[in-house]
């Protein structure tokens, strides 16, 4: 971006707008509230078959043999597949899958187990039948002989010298290459260093070091995964599914089946939530192979238990953080060791965790080590700011303890050390214009923070969090209708109202109401490459593509008006939906009036925008939380909760507020209740929504929201991503509130009643 463009964007982002910042009704609202919207499981097709997957009952086992003959003979069964039906898993190639990446070799093994099953729920065979009941019955007739192996379930256990090895060919990558030629469970070691860590600790008057453990949790989206695939007689595969990334499903399916991307088409259906967990192809290649063998389209819909046992949850983690500060409140040094569970296959979320752990603070001396470790659980996937919640739970707890011990107000201490424009993160990048100070100021001046909290066993906690946001490739096309409305075509699945936020940016450029934009999310054949809906990127990047497409339309409308008036196009301009001559006030038309004349003056107008924007603005959020803790049971009641977040520019404030509240609720669940309860042999003992404890409305207070707007100079309208950073601070804010209530520092998630009581008892027993 040139200096001129930078200055233009800053000025533009600070101005007031006609459409942006308003609250129009969402474009997809009527279809969703009336039930007309079609989700993945709603898809139907002539000759449709139903698929079911046989999954390993063991967390770690060698597959000695599979006999499918009894299943194949069952009446109504049309196809059975095992790993033998899929191309060999040999190619060592990395592809991008949403907010993470995958090695194609391991992706193939994850889709269908080959020599070993590496987690409970790992697919080992699949059946297609005329109805789902027969398909399920057929899976029970498949005979699999296993050699059960000892599982490894946590990062520290996987690092032990005698730990079972999941992959004989795995060697540590990244910093050092420590494993050499020896098989290991450590897939990657990242390291970031800034300044002189030992010097920093020597300068500190107070040093605090603690260890933390966080459990595996699930995204908890309401709609299970589903995949329908038709391997057509022209050799192409068409996939319909619930996904955040249709191009990722296309590319992943093609790689698993050794096909070109052009041979796979993906149509995203409406999506009932994802939060980062719906990028992997999972069952798409399986449905495709069943379709090829049967000659029919095949639909597979996960059960809720399959969701818990066989899709990508967050990494559990072991974290050690050490921080030092002077008596006048300056943080002088910070050190972190992050051991994250990647799951059964490499590619976990430790790198972003390492980059985020100290990002809110301007610390001269810092050192971060991060290990990505394979364990016998499903391969982890993104979950709203992946890796950051674990890491900043640890660092924000230590920051709070430093402030308390040194006698500073918790927000004042954070303000004294807050990152600003020009601050260098431990992983290298220097912050551009950011809004952390403004977020902290808003927290400090909020009535919630100023109102005294009275009563026994009550506490108030604060915390802040950081997430990067992403840009990446996006495409949008716009066609002008003769009634003055426009059709907008995009490739970003709409999870949280992005159809409207993207439409509003196009409408702002063209000077028309948002209601005059008709947005459609289309298949991978119908739009240019668009990275998936994740990374807090859609309103930023696809919105920017809409901005460029609208500018293209605007240029063409100006040219068309000049043709009609027989003047030079340089003498015509378009502002607020009116095309007019710069020199002759009699020559002017509204957007709608000109649209009605297009077909007779040169034909239709279509604009296009393709972007790969680099002006990404990082985002900060903060929480103020009041709790009451029962010291006899450990039960935590949340009395009040306030979320503050820098949105850059809130395109649709209602959607920003919804993202803030939704992320906060998920952070509360992660902090207080949610976990995969694993048995010693690797079974998920709470793999239903009855037993996996997500918060409900009965567990939550009203969540107040404060939108801070510190314009991102890297976007035409000042946008920052808003969908992820809101999940980062809640666990730490809750931990700090619990400490104020019952005087114990919590060092593990979830902070459920047993965990709190055990911590209280341990403190009582300490001399």
DRENTORNU-887833 format. One record per residue (C-alpha): residue number from 1; residue in one letter; z, y negated, x negated. Coordinates in steps of 0.2 Angstrom, whole numbers. Each point is the difference from the previous one (the first is absolute). Example, Ala and Ser with C-alpha at 12.3 -4.5 7.8 and 13.67 -1.06 7.14 Angstrom:
BEGIN
{1, a, {39, 22, -62}}
{2, s, {-3, -17, -6}}
! end
This chain:
BEGIN
{1, x, {0, 0, 0}}
{2, x, {-5, -17, -7}}
{3, x, {12, -15, -1}}
{4, x, {-10, -8, 14}}
{5, x, {1, 15, 11}}
{6, x, {19, 1, -4}}
{7, x, {3, -18, 5}}
{8, x, {-11, 2, 16}}
{9, x, {10, 15, 5}}
{10, x, {17, -8, -3}}
{11, x, {-5, -16, 11}}
{12, x, {-8, 11, 13}}
{13, x, {15, 11, 1}}
{14, x, {12, -14, 3}}
{15, x, {-10, -8, 14}}
{16, x, {3, 4, 19}}
{17, x, {-12, 11, 9}}
{18, x, {-7, 2, 18}}
{19, x, {1, 19, 1}}
{20, x, {10, 6, -15}}
{21, x, {19, -1, 3}}
{22, x, {-2, 2, 19}}
{23, x, {4, 16, 10}}
{24, x, {-15, 6, 10}}
{25, x, {1, 17, 10}}
{26, x, {-5, 14, -11}}
{27, x, {-17, 6, 2}}
{28, x, {4, 19, 2}}
{29, x, {16, -3, 11}}
{30, x, {-8, 4, 17}}
{31, x, {-7, 16, -5}}
{32, x, {16, 6, -8}}
{33, x, {12, -5, 14}}
{34, x, {-12, 8, 13}}
{35, x, {-3, 16, -10}}
{36, x, {-18, -3, -2}}
{37, x, {1, 0, -19}}
{38, x, {-6, 16, -8}}
{39, x, {11, 7, -14}}
{40, x, {-4, 15, -11}}
{41, x, {7, 13, 11}}
{42, x, {-10, -7, 14}}
{43, x, {-17, 5, -8}}
{44, x, {-10, 12, 10}}
{45, x, {-17, 8, -4}}
{46, x, {-11, 13, 8}}
{47, x, {4, 17, -7}}
{48, x, {16, -6, -8}}
{49, x, {12, 13, -9}}
{50, x, {18, -2, -4}}
{51, x, {7, 3, -17}}
{52, x, {17, 5, -6}}
{53, x, {6, 2, -18}}
{54, x, {11, 14, -8}}
{55, x, {12, -8, -11}}
{56, x, {11, 7, -14}}
{57, x, {18, 4, 5}}
{58, x, {5, -2, -18}}
{59, x, {3, -15, -10}}
{60, x, {-7, 8, -16}}
{61, x, {-9, 17, 0}}
{62, x, {-14, 9, -8}}
{63, x, {-14, 5, 12}}
{64, x, {-4, 18, -4}}
{65, x, {-11, 4, 14}}
{66, x, {-7, -6, 17}}
{67, x, {-7, 12, 14}}
{68, x, {-8, -9, 15}}
{69, x, {-8, 15, 8}}
{70, x, {13, 2, 14}}
{71, x, {-2, -19, 4}}
{72, x, {-19, 2, 0}}
{73, x, {0, 14, 13}}
{74, x, {10, -10, 13}}
{75, x, {-10, -4, 15}}
{76, x, {-4, -19, 1}}
{77, x, {1, -3, -19}}
{78, x, {-16, -7, -7}}
{79, x, {4, -3, -19}}
{80, x, {13, 3, -13}}
{81, x, {1, -9, -17}}
{82, x, {10, 2, -16}}
{83, x, {-2, -8, -17}}
{84, x, {-14, 12, -4}}
{85, x, {-11, -10, 13}}
{86, x, {2, -16, -10}}
{87, x, {-8, -6, -16}}
{88, x, {10, 4, -16}}
{89, x, {14, -12, -5}}
{90, x, {-6, -4, -18}}
{91, x, {-5, -18, -1}}
{92, x, {12, -12, -8}}
{93, x, {-5, -16, 8}}
{94, x, {11, -14, 7}}
{95, x, {-5, -8, 17}}
{96, x, {9, -14, 10}}
{97, x, {8, 5, 16}}
{98, x, {7, -16, 8}}
{99, x, {16, -6, -10}}
{100, x, {0, 15, -11}}
{101, x, {-12, 11, -10}}
{102, x, {-4, 18, -1}}
{103, x, {-7, 12, -12}}
{104, x, {-14, 10, 8}}
{105, x, {6, 16, -7}}
{106, x, {17, -2, 7}}
{107, x, {-7, -7, 17}}
{108, x, {-10, 16, 2}}
{109, x, {15, 10, -3}}
{110, x, {11, -10, 12}}
{111, x, {-13, 2, 14}}
{112, x, {0, 19, -1}}
{113, x, {12, 9, -12}}
{114, x, {-8, 11, -13}}
{115, x, {11, 10, -12}}
{116, x, {16, -8, 5}}
{117, x, {9, -8, 14}}
{118, x, {9, -15, -6}}
{119, x, {10, -6, 15}}
{120, x, {6, 7, 17}}
{121, x, {-15, -4, 12}}
{122, x, {-13, 1, -14}}
{123, x, {-17, 6, 9}}
{124, x, {-5, 18, -4}}
{125, x, {-13, 4, 13}}
{126, x, {-7, -8, 16}}
{127, x, {-7, 7, 17}}
{128, x, {-12, -8, 13}}
{129, x, {1, 8, 18}}
{130, x, {-5, -5, 17}}
{131, x, {17, -7, 4}}
{132, x, {15, -5, -11}}
{133, x, {11, 14, 7}}
{134, x, {-12, 14, -6}}
{135, x, {-2, -10, -17}}
{136, x, {19, 0, -2}}
{137, x, {2, 18, 4}}
{138, x, {-14, 4, -12}}
{139, x, {9, -8, -14}}
{140, x, {15, 12, 3}}
{141, x, {-12, 15, -3}}
{142, x, {-5, -6, -18}}
{143, x, {9, 10, -13}}
{144, x, {5, -9, -16}}
{145, x, {9, 9, -14}}
{146, x, {11, -12, -10}}
{147, x, {10, 1, -16}}
{148, x, {14, -13, 4}}
{149, x, {4, -11, -15}}
{150, x, {15, -12, -2}}
{151, x, {-3, -17, 6}}
{152, x, {4, -17, -8}}
{153, x, {5, -13, 12}}
{154, x, {6, -16, -8}}
{155, x, {-6, -10, -15}}
{156, x, {15, 3, -11}}
{157, x, {-1, 19, 3}}
{158, x, {-19, 0, -4}}
{159, x, {5, -8, -17}}
{160, x, {12, 14, -5}}
{161, x, {-6, 11, -15}}
{162, x, {0, 15, 10}}
{163, x, {-8, -7, 16}}
{164, x, {-14, 9, 8}}
{165, x, {-17, -7, -4}}
{166, x, {-11, -4, 15}}
{167, x, {-17, -2, -10}}
{168, x, {-3, 9, -16}}
{169, x, {-14, -12, -4}}
{170, x, {10, -16, 2}}
{171, x, {4, -11, -15}}
{172, x, {9, -17, 0}}
{173, x, {-12, -15, 1}}
{174, x, {3, -18, -3}}
{175, x, {13, -6, -13}}
{176, x, {3, 12, -15}}
{177, x, {-8, 16, 7}}
{178, x, {17, 8, -3}}
{179, x, {-4, 17, 6}}
{180, x, {-14, 3, -13}}
{181, x, {-7, 18, 3}}
{182, x, {15, 6, 10}}
{183, x, {-1, 1, 19}}
{184, x, {11, -12, 9}}
{185, x, {5, -7, 17}}
{186, x, {-2, -18, -6}}
{187, x, {-17, -6, 5}}
{188, x, {1, -18, -7}}
{189, x, {12, -11, -10}}
{190, x, {-2, -19, 3}}
{191, x, {9, -12, -11}}
{192, x, {1, -19, 1}}
{193, x, {9, -11, -13}}
{194, x, {3, -19, 0}}
{195, x, {10, -9, -14}}
{196, x, {14, 9, -9}}
{197, x, {11, 10, 11}}
{198, x, {14, 3, -12}}
{199, x, {1, -19, -4}}
{200, x, {1, -4, 18}}
{201, x, {15, 12, 3}}
{202, x, {9, -8, -15}}
{203, x, {-2, -17, 8}}
{204, x, {8, 6, 17}}
{205, x, {18, -3, 4}}
{206, x, {-1, 13, 14}}
{207, x, {-10, 17, -1}}
{208, x, {-1, 11, 15}}
{209, x, {-8, 18, 0}}
{210, x, {-2, 11, 15}}
{211, x, {-9, 16, 5}}
{212, x, {-9, 2, 17}}
{213, x, {-7, 14, 10}}
{214, x, {-12, -2, 15}}
{215, x, {-6, 14, 12}}
{216, x, {-17, 4, 5}}
{217, x, {-5, -9, 17}}
{218, x, {-15, 1, 11}}
{219, x, {-11, -14, 7}}
{220, x, {4, 5, 18}}
{221, x, {-16, -5, 8}}
{222, x, {-1, 4, 18}}
{223, x, {-17, 8, 0}}
{224, x, {-1, 17, -10}}
{225, x, {-15, 2, -12}}
{226, x, {-16, 7, 8}}
{227, x, {-17, 4, -6}}
{228, x, {-16, 5, 10}}
{229, x, {-15, 5, -11}}
{230, x, {-17, 5, 4}}
{231, x, {-11, 8, -14}}
{232, x, {-17, -4, 8}}
{233, x, {-16, 10, -2}}
{234, x, {-7, -14, -10}}
{235, x, {13, 3, -14}}
{236, x, {10, -15, 4}}
{237, x, {19, 0, 5}}
{238, x, {7, -12, 13}}
{239, x, {19, -2, 0}}
{240, x, {9, -9, 14}}
{241, x, {19, -3, -4}}
{242, x, {15, -11, 0}}
{243, x, {0, -8, -17}}
{244, x, {3, -16, -9}}
{245, x, {-14, 3, -12}}
{246, x, {-17, 7, 7}}
{247, x, {-9, -3, -16}}
{248, x, {15, 10, -9}}
{249, x, {-2, 14, 12}}
{250, x, {-19, 0, -2}}
{251, x, {2, 0, -19}}
{252, x, {14, 12, -1}}
{253, x, {-8, 13, 12}}
{254, x, {-16, -2, -10}}
{255, x, {9, 4, -17}}
{256, x, {9, 15, 7}}
{257, x, {-16, 7, 7}}
{258, x, {-10, -4, -16}}
{259, x, {-12, -11, 11}}
{260, x, {-6, -18, -2}}
{261, x, {8, -14, 9}}
{262, x, {-16, -3, 10}}
{263, x, {1, 18, 7}}
{264, x, {17, -5, 9}}
{265, x, {2, -12, 14}}
{266, x, {18, -5, 6}}
{267, x, {3, -9, 17}}
{268, x, {18, -7, 1}}
{269, x, {8, 2, 17}}
{270, x, {14, -11, 6}}
{271, x, {15, 3, -11}}
{272, x, {18, 3, 6}}
{273, x, {8, -7, -16}}
{274, x, {-2, 5, -18}}
{275, x, {11, -11, -12}}
{276, x, {-10, 6, -15}}
{277, x, {1, 19, 5}}
{278, x, {-17, 2, 7}}
{279, x, {-13, -1, -14}}
{280, x, {-1, 18, -6}}
{281, x, {-13, 11, 7}}
{282, x, {12, 14, 3}}
{283, x, {-8, 10, 14}}
{284, x, {-17, -8, 0}}
{285, x, {-8, 12, -12}}
{286, x, {8, 15, 8}}
{287, x, {-7, -5, 17}}
{288, x, {-17, -3, -8}}
{289, x, {0, 17, -8}}
{290, x, {6, 8, 16}}
{291, x, {-14, -9, 9}}
{292, x, {-13, 6, -13}}
{293, x, {5, 18, 3}}
{294, x, {1, -1, 19}}
{295, x, {-15, -11, 3}}
{296, x, {11, -11, 11}}
{297, x, {11, -16, -1}}
{298, x, {18, 4, -4}}
{299, x, {15, -10, 4}}
{300, x, {17, 2, -9}}
{301, x, {15, -10, 6}}
{302, x, {17, 1, -10}}
{303, x, {16, 4, 8}}
{304, x, {15, -11, -4}}
{305, x, {7, 14, -11}}
{306, x, {-16, 0, -9}}
{307, x, {1, -18, -3}}
{308, x, {17, 1, -8}}
{309, x, {-4, 16, -10}}
{310, x, {-18, -3, -5}}
{311, x, {-4, -19, -2}}
{312, x, {4, -13, -12}}
{313, x, {18, -7, 1}}
{314, x, {8, -12, -12}}
{315, x, {6, 5, -17}}
{316, x, {18, 5, -2}}
{317, x, {7, -8, -16}}
{318, x, {13, -1, -13}}
{319, x, {3, -18, -7}}
{320, x, {11, -7, -13}}
{321, x, {1, -19, -2}}
{322, x, {9, -11, -12}}
{323, x, {1, -19, 1}}
{324, x, {9, -13, -10}}
{325, x, {4, -18, 4}}
{326, x, {9, -15, -8}}
{327, x, {16, -7, 8}}
{328, x, {-11, -15, 6}}
{329, x, {-11, 11, 10}}
{330, x, {-15, 3, -11}}
{331, x, {-7, 18, 0}}
{332, x, {-4, 3, -18}}
{333, x, {-6, 19, 0}}
{334, x, {-5, 13, 12}}
{335, x, {-4, 18, -3}}
{336, x, {-6, 14, 12}}
{337, x, {-3, 18, 0}}
{338, x, {-10, 7, 15}}
{339, x, {-3, 18, 3}}
{340, x, {-10, 2, 15}}
{341, x, {-6, 16, 9}}
{342, x, {-19, 1, 1}}
{343, x, {1, 16, 11}}
{344, x, {-10, 15, -3}}
{345, x, {-14, -9, -8}}
{346, x, {-1, -15, -13}}
{347, x, {-2, -17, 6}}
{348, x, {16, -7, 6}}
{349, x, {6, -18, 3}}
{350, x, {10, -3, -16}}
{351, x, {-12, -13, -8}}
{352, x, {1, -13, 14}}
{353, x, {19, 3, 1}}
{354, x, {1, -4, -19}}
{355, x, {-10, -16, 3}}
{356, x, {11, -5, 14}}
{357, x, {17, 4, -5}}
{358, x, {4, -17, -8}}
{359, x, {-14, -10, 6}}
{360, x, {11, -12, 11}}
{361, x, {8, -7, -16}}
{362, x, {-5, -10, -16}}
{363, x, {8, 12, -13}}
{364, x, {-4, -4, -18}}
{365, x, {4, 18, -6}}
{366, x, {-4, 15, 10}}
{367, x, {-5, 19, -2}}
{368, x, {-6, 12, 13}}
{369, x, {-4, 18, -2}}
{370, x, {-7, 10, 15}}
{371, x, {-3, 19, 1}}
{372, x, {-12, 8, 13}}
{373, x, {7, 17, 3}}
{374, x, {-7, 15, 9}}
{375, x, {12, 10, 12}}
{376, x, {-2, 12, 14}}
{377, x, {-3, -12, 14}}
{378, x, {-16, -7, 8}}
{379, x, {-9, -12, -11}}
{380, x, {7, -17, 3}}
{381, x, {-10, -14, 8}}
{382, x, {2, -18, 3}}
{383, x, {13, -7, 12}}
{384, x, {0, -19, 1}}
{385, x, {2, -7, -17}}
{386, x, {0, 17, -8}}
{387, x, {13, 2, -14}}
{388, x, {7, -17, 2}}
{389, x, {14, 4, 13}}
{390, x, {8, 13, -11}}
{391, x, {-1, -11, -15}}
{392, x, {6, -16, 7}}
{393, x, {14, 8, 10}}
{394, x, {7, 4, -18}}
{395, x, {-3, -17, -8}}
{396, x, {5, -11, 15}}
{397, x, {17, 10, 1}}
{398, x, {3, -4, -18}}
{399, x, {-5, -18, 2}}
{400, x, {12, -2, 14}}
{401, x, {14, 8, -10}}
{402, x, {-4, -12, -14}}
{403, x, {1, -15, 11}}
{404, x, {17, 6, 8}}
{405, x, {8, 4, -16}}
{406, x, {-5, -16, -8}}
{407, x, {6, -10, 15}}
{408, x, {-17, -6, 7}}
{409, x, {-7, -1, 18}}
{410, x, {-13, 14, 1}}
{411, x, {-14, -12, 5}}
{412, x, {5, -13, -13}}
{413, x, {0, 13, -14}}
{414, x, {-17, 6, 6}}
{415, x, {-7, -18, 0}}
{416, x, {6, -3, -18}}
{417, x, {-10, 15, -6}}
{418, x, {-15, 0, 13}}
{419, x, {-18, 3, -6}}
{420, x, {-11, -15, 2}}
{421, x, {-18, -5, -4}}
{422, x, {-2, 4, -18}}
{423, x, {13, 14, -1}}
{424, x, {-6, 15, -10}}
{425, x, {4, 17, 8}}
{426, x, {6, 14, -11}}
{427, x, {-17, 9, 2}}
{428, x, {-9, -15, -6}}
{429, x, {-8, -11, 14}}
{430, x, {5, -18, 2}}
{431, x, {4, -5, 17}}
{432, x, {-11, -13, 8}}
{433, x, {6, -11, 14}}
{434, x, {14, 11, 9}}
{435, x, {13, -3, 13}}
{436, x, {16, 8, -5}}
{437, x, {10, -16, -2}}
{438, x, {-6, -6, 17}}
{439, x, {5, 17, 8}}
{440, x, {18, -1, -9}}
{441, x, {2, -18, 6}}
{442, x, {-5, 5, 18}}
{443, x, {13, 14, -1}}
{444, x, {13, -12, -7}}
{445, x, {-3, -13, 14}}
{446, x, {-1, 12, 14}}
{447, x, {14, 0, 14}}
{448, x, {3, 18, -3}}
{449, x, {5, -3, -18}}
{450, x, {10, -15, 4}}
{451, x, {10, 8, 15}}
{452, x, {16, 7, -5}}
{453, x, {2, 19, 2}}
{454, x, {17, 4, 7}}
{455, x, {9, 17, 3}}
{456, x, {6, 15, -10}}
{457, x, {-12, 12, -9}}
{458, x, {-14, -12, 2}}
{459, x, {-12, -6, -13}}
{460, x, {-15, -11, -4}}
{461, x, {-13, 6, -12}}
{462, x, {-16, -8, -7}}
{463, x, {-15, 6, -10}}
{464, x, {-18, -5, -4}}
{465, x, {-15, 11, -4}}
{466, x, {-17, -2, -8}}
{467, x, {-17, 8, 3}}
{468, x, {-17, -3, -8}}
{469, x, {-13, 0, 14}}
{470, x, {-17, 5, -3}}
{471, x, {-18, -6, 1}}
{472, x, {-14, 13, -3}}
{473, x, {-17, 2, 9}}
{474, x, {-3, -5, 18}}
{475, x, {-15, -2, 11}}
{476, x, {-3, -9, 17}}
{477, x, {-15, -4, 10}}
{478, x, {-2, -13, 14}}
{479, x, {-14, -1, 13}}
{480, x, {-1, -15, 12}}
{481, x, {-3, 3, 18}}
{482, x, {-9, -11, 11}}
{483, x, {15, -5, 10}}
{484, x, {8, -7, -15}}
{485, x, {12, 15, -4}}
{486, x, {-2, 10, -15}}
{487, x, {2, 18, -4}}
{488, x, {10, 4, -16}}
{489, x, {-2, 17, -9}}
{490, x, {12, 6, -13}}
{491, x, {6, 15, -9}}
{492, x, {19, -3, 0}}
{493, x, {10, 11, 13}}
{494, x, {11, -11, 10}}
{495, x, {18, 6, -1}}
{496, x, {10, -17, 3}}
{497, x, {-12, -12, 9}}
{498, x, {-12, -3, -15}}
{499, x, {-15, 0, 12}}
{500, x, {7, -16, 7}}
{501, x, {5, -8, -17}}
{502, x, {-17, 3, -7}}
{503, x, {-9, -6, 16}}
{504, x, {11, -16, -1}}
{505, x, {-6, -4, -18}}
{506, x, {-18, 2, 6}}
{507, x, {3, -11, 15}}
{508, x, {8, -14, -10}}
{509, x, {-15, -1, -11}}
{510, x, {-12, -1, 15}}
{511, x, {11, -11, 11}}
{512, x, {1, 12, 14}}
{513, x, {15, 8, 9}}
{514, x, {6, 16, -6}}
{515, x, {-3, 8, 17}}
{516, x, {-19, -3, -3}}
{517, x, {0, 13, -15}}
{518, x, {-2, 18, 5}}
{519, x, {5, 10, -15}}
{520, x, {-4, 19, -3}}
{521, x, {6, 12, -13}}
{522, x, {-15, 12, -4}}
{523, x, {-4, 15, -10}}
{524, x, {-4, 1, -18}}
{525, x, {-18, 1, 4}}
{526, x, {0, -17, 9}}
{527, x, {9, -12, -12}}
{528, x, {0, -3, -19}}
{529, x, {14, 8, -10}}
{530, x, {17, -6, 5}}
{531, x, {16, 6, -8}}
{532, x, {13, 7, 12}}
{533, x, {13, -9, 10}}
{534, x, {14, -1, -13}}
{535, x, {7, -10, -14}}
{536, x, {3, -15, 12}}
{537, x, {-18, -4, -3}}
{538, x, {-9, 0, 17}}
{539, x, {3, -17, 7}}
{540, x, {-2, -7, -18}}
{541, x, {-16, 10, -6}}
{542, x, {-9, 5, 16}}
{543, x, {5, -17, 7}}
{544, x, {-8, -8, -15}}
{545, x, {-16, 11, 4}}
{546, x, {0, -7, 17}}
{547, x, {2, -18, -6}}
{548, x, {-16, 3, -11}}
{549, x, {-9, 8, 14}}
{550, x, {4, -15, 11}}
{551, x, {-6, -12, -14}}
{552, x, {-16, 10, 0}}
{553, x, {-2, -2, 19}}
{554, x, {5, -18, -2}}
{555, x, {-14, -3, -13}}
{556, x, {-13, 8, 11}}
{557, x, {5, -9, 15}}
{558, x, {-2, -17, -9}}
{559, x, {-17, 6, -6}}
{560, x, {-5, 5, 17}}
{561, x, {6, -17, 7}}
{562, x, {-10, -9, -13}}
{563, x, {-16, 10, 5}}
{564, x, {2, -5, 18}}
{565, x, {3, -18, -4}}
{566, x, {-14, 0, -14}}
{567, x, {12, -7, -13}}
{568, x, {6, 5, -17}}
{569, x, {14, 12, 1}}
{570, x, {10, -11, -13}}
{571, x, {1, -13, 14}}
{572, x, {9, 12, 12}}
{573, x, {18, 6, 0}}
{574, x, {11, 11, 11}}
{575, x, {18, -5, 3}}
{576, x, {12, 7, 13}}
{577, x, {-14, 10, 9}}
{578, x, {-11, -15, 1}}
{579, x, {-17, -1, -9}}
{580, x, {-5, -18, -3}}
{581, x, {-11, -11, -10}}
{582, x, {8, -11, -13}}
{583, x, {-11, -14, 4}}
{584, x, {-5, 1, 18}}
{585, x, {15, 1, 12}}
{586, x, {-12, 5, 14}}
{587, x, {-4, 17, -9}}
{588, x, {14, 11, 4}}
{589, x, {3, 17, 8}}
{590, x, {15, 11, 2}}
{591, x, {1, 17, -7}}
{592, x, {-3, 8, 17}}
{593, x, {-15, -11, 4}}
{594, x, {-9, 4, -16}}
{595, x, {4, 19, 2}}
{596, x, {-9, -1, 17}}
{597, x, {-16, -6, -9}}
{598, x, {0, 12, -15}}
{599, x, {-12, 13, 7}}
{600, x, {-13, -13, 3}}
{601, x, {2, -9, -17}}
{602, x, {-1, 14, -13}}
{603, x, {9, 15, 7}}
{604, x, {18, 6, -2}}
{605, x, {13, -6, -13}}
{606, x, {11, 12, -9}}
{607, x, {12, -4, -14}}
{608, x, {7, 11, -13}}
{609, x, {15, -1, -11}}
{610, x, {4, 12, -15}}
{611, x, {15, -4, -11}}
{612, x, {10, 7, -14}}
{613, x, {13, -15, -1}}
{614, x, {11, -2, -15}}
{615, x, {11, -14, 7}}
{616, x, {14, 11, 6}}
{617, x, {17, -8, 3}}
{618, x, {16, 10, -2}}
{619, x, {12, 0, 14}}
{620, x, {19, -2, 1}}
{621, x, {12, 4, 14}}
{622, x, {19, -1, 2}}
{623, x, {13, 6, 12}}
{624, x, {17, -6, 6}}
{625, x, {9, 15, 8}}
{626, x, {17, 0, 9}}
{627, x, {8, 17, 2}}
{628, x, {16, 8, 7}}
{629, x, {6, 16, -9}}
{630, x, {12, 13, 8}}
{631, x, {11, 4, -15}}
{632, x, {6, 16, 8}}
{633, x, {-18, 7, 4}}
{634, x, {-12, -10, -11}}
{635, x, {-10, -5, 15}}
{636, x, {-10, -16, -3}}
{637, x, {-4, -12, 14}}
{638, x, {-12, -14, -3}}
{639, x, {6, -16, 8}}
{640, x, {-13, -12, -5}}
{641, x, {-16, 1, -10}}
{642, x, {-12, -14, -6}}
{643, x, {-16, 3, -9}}
{644, x, {-8, -14, -10}}
{645, x, {-18, 1, -8}}
{646, x, {-13, -10, -8}}
{647, x, {-17, 3, 9}}
{648, x, {-10, -13, -9}}
{649, x, {-8, -5, 16}}
{650, x, {5, 9, 16}}
{651, x, {-17, 3, 8}}
{652, x, {8, 7, 16}}
{653, x, {19, -3, -1}}
{654, x, {4, 13, 14}}
{655, x, {-8, 14, -11}}
{656, x, {9, -7, -16}}
{657, x, {16, 1, 10}}
{658, x, {-4, 17, 6}}
{659, x, {-3, 6, -18}}
{660, x, {16, -7, -6}}
{661, x, {10, 8, 14}}
{662, x, {-9, 17, -2}}
{663, x, {2, 1, -19}}
{664, x, {18, -6, 2}}
{665, x, {4, 14, 13}}
{666, x, {-8, 13, -12}}
{667, x, {10, -7, -15}}
{668, x, {16, 2, 11}}
{669, x, {-4, 18, 4}}
{670, x, {-3, 4, -18}}
{671, x, {16, -9, -5}}
{672, x, {12, 8, 13}}
{673, x, {-7, 16, 7}}
{674, x, {-17, 7, -5}}
{675, x, {-2, 14, -12}}
{676, x, {-8, 17, -3}}
{677, x, {14, 12, 1}}
{678, x, {-5, 13, -12}}
{679, x, {7, 18, -2}}
{680, x, {2, 8, -17}}
{681, x, {-16, 10, 3}}
{682, x, {-10, -15, 4}}
{683, x, {-1, 0, 19}}
{684, x, {1, -17, 9}}
{685, x, {14, 4, 12}}
{686, x, {-2, -15, 11}}
{687, x, {-19, 0, 3}}
{688, x, {0, -6, 18}}
{689, x, {3, -17, 7}}
{690, x, {16, 7, 9}}
{691, x, {8, 3, -17}}
{692, x, {-9, -13, -11}}
{693, x, {10, -15, 4}}
{694, x, {-11, -15, 2}}
{695, x, {9, -16, 8}}
{696, x, {-3, -3, 18}}
{697, x, {2, -16, 10}}
{698, x, {18, 5, 3}}
{699, x, {3, 0, -19}}
{700, x, {-6, -18, -3}}
{701, x, {4, -18, 4}}
{702, x, {-13, -13, 4}}
{703, x, {-9, -4, -17}}
{704, x, {-2, -18, -3}}
{705, x, {-16, -5, -10}}
{706, x, {-3, -16, -10}}
{707, x, {-18, -2, -7}}
{708, x, {-1, -10, -16}}
{709, x, {-18, -7, -4}}
{710, x, {-3, -3, -18}}
{711, x, {-19, 0, -1}}
{712, x, {-9, 13, -11}}
{713, x, {-12, -11, -10}}
{714, x, {-11, 16, -2}}
{715, x, {-5, 1, 18}}
{716, x, {-11, -12, 11}}
{717, x, {14, -1, 13}}
{718, x, {15, 3, -12}}
{719, x, {3, 18, 6}}
{720, x, {13, 12, -8}}
{721, x, {1, 18, 6}}
{722, x, {15, 2, 12}}
{723, x, {1, 18, 4}}
{724, x, {10, 8, -14}}
{725, x, {12, -10, -9}}
{726, x, {12, -1, 16}}
{727, x, {5, 18, -3}}
{728, x, {7, -3, -18}}
{729, x, {16, -10, 2}}
{730, x, {9, 8, 15}}
{731, x, {8, 15, -9}}
{732, x, {7, -12, -13}}
{733, x, {6, -13, 12}}
{734, x, {8, 14, 10}}
{735, x, {9, 7, -15}}
{736, x, {6, -18, -5}}
{737, x, {6, -3, 18}}
{738, x, {9, 17, -1}}
{739, x, {9, -5, -16}}
{740, x, {6, -16, 8}}
{741, x, {7, 10, 15}}
{742, x, {9, 15, -9}}
{743, x, {-1, -5, -18}}
{744, x, {-11, 15, -7}}
{745, x, {-16, -1, -9}}
{746, x, {-12, 12, 7}}
{747, x, {-12, 9, -12}}
{748, x, {-10, 11, 11}}
{749, x, {-12, 0, 15}}
{750, x, {3, 3, 14}}
{751, x, {17, -8, 2}}
{752, x, {4, 11, 14}}
{753, x, {18, 3, 6}}
{754, x, {3, 15, -12}}
{755, x, {-6, -10, -15}}
{756, x, {10, -15, 4}}
{757, x, {16, 10, 3}}
{758, x, {-3, 10, -16}}
{759, x, {-1, -16, -10}}
{760, x, {16, -7, 8}}
{761, x, {9, 16, -4}}
{762, x, {-6, 0, -18}}
{763, x, {6, -18, -2}}
{764, x, {17, 4, 7}}
{765, x, {2, 15, -12}}
{766, x, {-6, -11, -15}}
{767, x, {16, -5, -10}}
! end
